[in-house]
Amino acid sequence: MTIATARLDLREMSEADMPALAAILTDPVAMVAYEGAFSAGEVEEWLHRQRERYARDGFGLWAVVLRASGEMIGQCGITLQRIDDDEVTEVGYLFQRAHWHRGYALEAAAACRDWAFGALPLDDLYAKVRSTNVASMNVAIRLGMTVRRTFTTHYRGVDMPHLAFAVSRAAWERRAPERTA
Ligand SMILES: CC(C)(COP(=O)(O)OP(=O)(O)OC[C@H]1O[C@@H](n2cnc3c(N)ncnc32)[C@H](O)[C@@H]1OP(=O)(O)O)[C@@H](O)C(=O)NCCC(=O)NCCS
């Protein structure tokens, strides 16, 4: 599974990506919305969860590689998530801090959105965003999403108010000229 955008290539992550993955997941600033930096063990678990998703679902969070340098600068992809009692399909995005604010998250996430509506029988694509995560909300809005509801998760011992952003297939089709593929 690979997706190409103007500047980026998305592909499955492997053990070789552990250092680049750790650069994101052990950064306390990047991980504020996840209640702090991950330990080395939590990074390993995260990678194994994505590899289980590739095998079971055919998708997961993929490595985002800067084509010009070959460097993995982030993760972006599609996962199955729960919101209250519902299972939803979500686009997720986490990037190394050194590469923020250059449009990479939006470029990768828009390509994943277009891949998801093209490849999967979805009515809606979601983004679960913690209520404090303004950067993520703005990416969701730029993906054509609106807020559907609020909900609370319990993660790492903390109650976390969240917003459920989503874009419908009908709205995505109306935005066709802006699509990446
Ligand atoms: C969320 C995240 C992926 C955004 O990455 P990014 O590469 O900076 O985003 P982009 O450059 O593609 O920006 C796209 C839009 O997002 C918005 N945005 C990005 N960072 C922002 C910030 N700190 N504050 C407000 N808006 C922000 C802007 O509206 C931007 O549009 P613009 O180019 O017109 O300004 C990045 O901040 C990140 O990795 N955060 C940590 C992990 C995380 O919380 N992921 C989301 C979990 S739900």
The ligand as an SDF file (V2000), in Angstrom:
LIG
                    3D

 48 50  0  0  0  0  0  0  0  0999 V2000
   -1.6760   18.4750   14.1440 C   0  0  0  0  0  0  0  0  0  0  0  0
   -0.3660   18.4660   13.3340 C   0  0  0  0  0  0  0  0  0  0  0  0
   -0.2590   17.1420   12.6020 C   0  0  0  0  0  0  0  0  0  0  0  0
   -0.4240   19.6220   12.3070 C   0  0  0  0  0  0  0  0  0  0  0  0
    0.7650   19.5110   11.5360 O   0  0  0  0  0  0  0  0  0  0  0  0
    1.3130   20.6400   10.5550 P   0  0  0  0  0  0  0  0  0  0  0  0
    2.2670   19.9600    9.6160 O   0  0  0  0  0  0  0  0  0  0  0  0
    1.7860   21.7960   11.3300 O   0  0  0  0  0  0  0  0  0  0  0  0
   -0.0140   21.0730    9.7700 O   0  0  0  0  0  0  0  0  0  0  0  0
   -0.0260   21.8020    8.3680 P   0  0  0  0  0  0  0  0  0  0  0  0
    1.2510   22.5770    8.1640 O   0  0  0  0  0  0  0  0  0  0  0  0
   -0.4350   20.8180    7.3160 O   0  0  0  0  0  0  0  0  0  0  0  0
   -1.1730   22.8380    8.6130 O   0  0  0  0  0  0  0  0  0  0  0  0
   -2.4860   22.6680    8.1260 C   0  0  0  0  0  0  0  0  0  0  0  0
   -3.3860   23.6480    8.8190 C   0  0  0  0  0  0  0  0  0  0  0  0
   -3.4290   23.2810   10.1740 O   0  0  0  0  0  0  0  0  0  0  0  0
   -3.5290   24.4160   10.9940 C   0  0  0  0  0  0  0  0  0  0  0  0
   -2.5000   24.4050   12.0430 N   0  0  0  0  0  0  0  0  0  0  0  0
   -1.3460   23.6840   12.0590 C   0  0  0  0  0  0  0  0  0  0  0  0
   -0.6950   23.9100   13.2220 N   0  0  0  0  0  0  0  0  0  0  0  0
   -1.4430   24.7880   13.9260 C   0  0  0  0  0  0  0  0  0  0  0  0
   -1.3010   25.4000   15.2070 C   0  0  0  0  0  0  0  0  0  0  0  0
   -0.2430   25.1300   16.0030 N   0  0  0  0  0  0  0  0  0  0  0  0
   -2.2610   26.2490   15.6380 N   0  0  0  0  0  0  0  0  0  0  0  0
   -3.3270   26.5270   14.8580 C   0  0  0  0  0  0  0  0  0  0  0  0
   -3.5250   25.9750   13.6370 N   0  0  0  0  0  0  0  0  0  0  0  0
   -2.5930   25.1150   13.1840 C   0  0  0  0  0  0  0  0  0  0  0  0
   -3.4780   25.6000   10.1110 C   0  0  0  0  0  0  0  0  0  0  0  0
   -4.8430   26.0030    9.8770 O   0  0  0  0  0  0  0  0  0  0  0  0
   -2.8900   25.0960    8.8430 C   0  0  0  0  0  0  0  0  0  0  0  0
   -3.3860   25.8320    7.7960 O   0  0  0  0  0  0  0  0  0  0  0  0
   -2.5120   27.0990    7.2300 P   0  0  0  0  0  0  0  0  0  0  0  0
   -1.4060   26.4700    6.4240 O   0  0  0  0  0  0  0  0  0  0  0  0
   -3.4760   27.8720    6.4210 O   0  0  0  0  0  0  0  0  0  0  0  0
   -1.9930   27.8490    8.4150 O   0  0  0  0  0  0  0  0  0  0  0  0
    0.8690   18.6710   14.2360 C   0  0  0  0  0  0  0  0  0  0  0  0
    0.6760   19.8220   15.0150 O   0  0  0  0  0  0  0  0  0  0  0  0
    1.1620   17.4790   15.1240 C   0  0  0  0  0  0  0  0  0  0  0  0
    1.8020   16.5020   14.7060 O   0  0  0  0  0  0  0  0  0  0  0  0
    0.7170   17.5460   16.4150 N   0  0  0  0  0  0  0  0  0  0  0  0
    0.9940   16.4870   17.3660 C   0  0  0  0  0  0  0  0  0  0  0  0
    0.1990   15.2180   17.1320 C   0  0  0  0  0  0  0  0  0  0  0  0
   -1.2900   15.4730   17.1950 C   0  0  0  0  0  0  0  0  0  0  0  0
   -1.7940   16.0920   18.1160 O   0  0  0  0  0  0  0  0  0  0  0  0
   -1.9900   14.9540   16.1710 N   0  0  0  0  0  0  0  0  0  0  0  0
   -3.4370   15.0810   16.0850 C   0  0  0  0  0  0  0  0  0  0  0  0
   -4.1100   14.0840   16.9540 C   0  0  0  0  0  0  0  0  0  0  0  0
   -5.9120   14.2450   16.8230 S   0  0  0  0  0  0  0  0  0  0  0  0
  1  2  1  0
  2  3  1  0
  2  4  1  0
  2 36  1  0
  4  5  1  0
  5  6  1  0
  6  7  2  0
  6  8  1  0
  6  9  1  0
  9 10  1  0
 10 11  2  0
 10 12  1  0
 10 13  1  0
 13 14  1  0
 14 15  1  0
 15 16  1  0
 15 30  1  0
 16 17  1  0
 17 18  1  0
 17 28  1  0
 18 19  1  0
 18 27  1  0
 19 20  2  0
 20 21  1  0
 21 22  1  0
 21 27  2  0
 22 23  1  0
 22 24  2  0
 24 25  1  0
 25 26  2  0
 26 27  1  0
 28 29  1  0
 28 30  1  0
 30 31  1  0
 31 32  1  0
 32 33  2  0
 32 34  1  0
 32 35  1  0
 36 37  1  0
 36 38  1  0
 38 39  2  0
 38 40  1  0
 40 41  1  0
 41 42  1  0
 42 43  1  0
 43 44  2  0
 43 45  1  0
 45 46  1  0
 46 47  1  0
 47 48  1  0
M  END
$$$$
